[in-house]
Amino acid sequence: MTQRVSIVVPVKNEESSAQPLIDSISRQSKLPAEVIFIDGGSWDRTKDIIRQNMGSAPFKLILVELEKAYPGQGRNAGIAKAGCGLVAFTDGGIVLDEKWLEALTAPIEADDAVDVVYGVYEPIVDSFIKECSLMAYIPAKEKIGPKVFRTNSIVSSLFKKKICEDAGLFPPFRAAEDKIFMDNVRGLGAKIAYTDKAVARWQIPPSLRAIFRRFCGYSMHDIAAGRARDWHYSVIRTYCLIILLLFLGIFINGIFLAAIPALLAIRIFRILYKRREDFRWKYALDPRYLVTIIAIIFLTDIAMFCGLAAYLSRRYGTGK
């Protein structure tokens, strides 16, 4: 049985990506009944672009304006507004493949016991920096049954509206709110299906400066959301071990200093090995790639510590 779907999209200052996203939804092989954009306080032309499409879009296009809202709060407003029993989520900065919604709804139409469907999200890799980012920090592909693809992301997902409400909706954090929400859904015992046919293509930071700023923000807000274990703990352990080896090398025996580059090499190898499905031989044969990939890894480490310092300053210092 064909089921009606509401698509919910939180946006803020997405004037460059709003029209491509709307166009990609308009080209869907299965059209949604409605698309609900929740603007979290844009000061650019995002809202104007959405309004300009209201009369021509082949679906009901709704704009909800909030004075200030994080993405999770925007999604909560969209869920409340949704008039359909199924709610699909994506974000600004995304372009959807034509069969995205058709593929997301197929598992539920085949088995009404399914509560959640996760599709694929793929970074748009159209520059040297983005190629290096793919190996440095983009989440690795996962083995789902016989296939391997990048999944378990809110930007390519479909939920029964009731399961969203039963899970308590999204918490009011700037980062990690999607992970917390998805963990809560799993905790309810929801039946989850996956499809590699529903592909959302995602714009990633195009420069080292943009990467640094993005990860500084992630770091600070991940800690505020209580999710330091997802990222911070492992990096902090690595650098504590480096400091220990440095101390032992200086004051006990210089042989400990030799362990530092070995430790870093092992860490870099593990990061690259996790992303082996994305590996291309040019990354190993062209030293520019390897040098830049390593530089981005250390840049995200520095950004993590800067975000930690910013959080501590706000929490305990004058910025509280």
Buried (B, 14 or more C-beta within 10 A) or exposed (E): EEBBBBBBBBBBBBBBBBBBBBEBBBBBEBBBBBBBBBBBBBEEBBBEBBEBBEEEBEBEBBBBBBEEBBBBBBBBBBBBBBEBEBBBBBBBBBBBBEBBBBBBBBBBBEEEEBBBBBBBBBBBBEEEBBBBBBBBBBEBBBEBEEEBBBBBBBBBBBBBBEBBEBBEBBBEBBBBBBBBBBEBBEEEEBBBBBBBBBBBBBBBBBEBEEBBBBBBBBBBBBBBBEBBEBBBEEBBEBEEEBEEBBEBBEEEEEEBEEBBEEBBEEBBEEBBEEBEEBEEEEBEEEEEBBEBBBEBBEBBBEBBBBBBBBBBEEEEEEEE
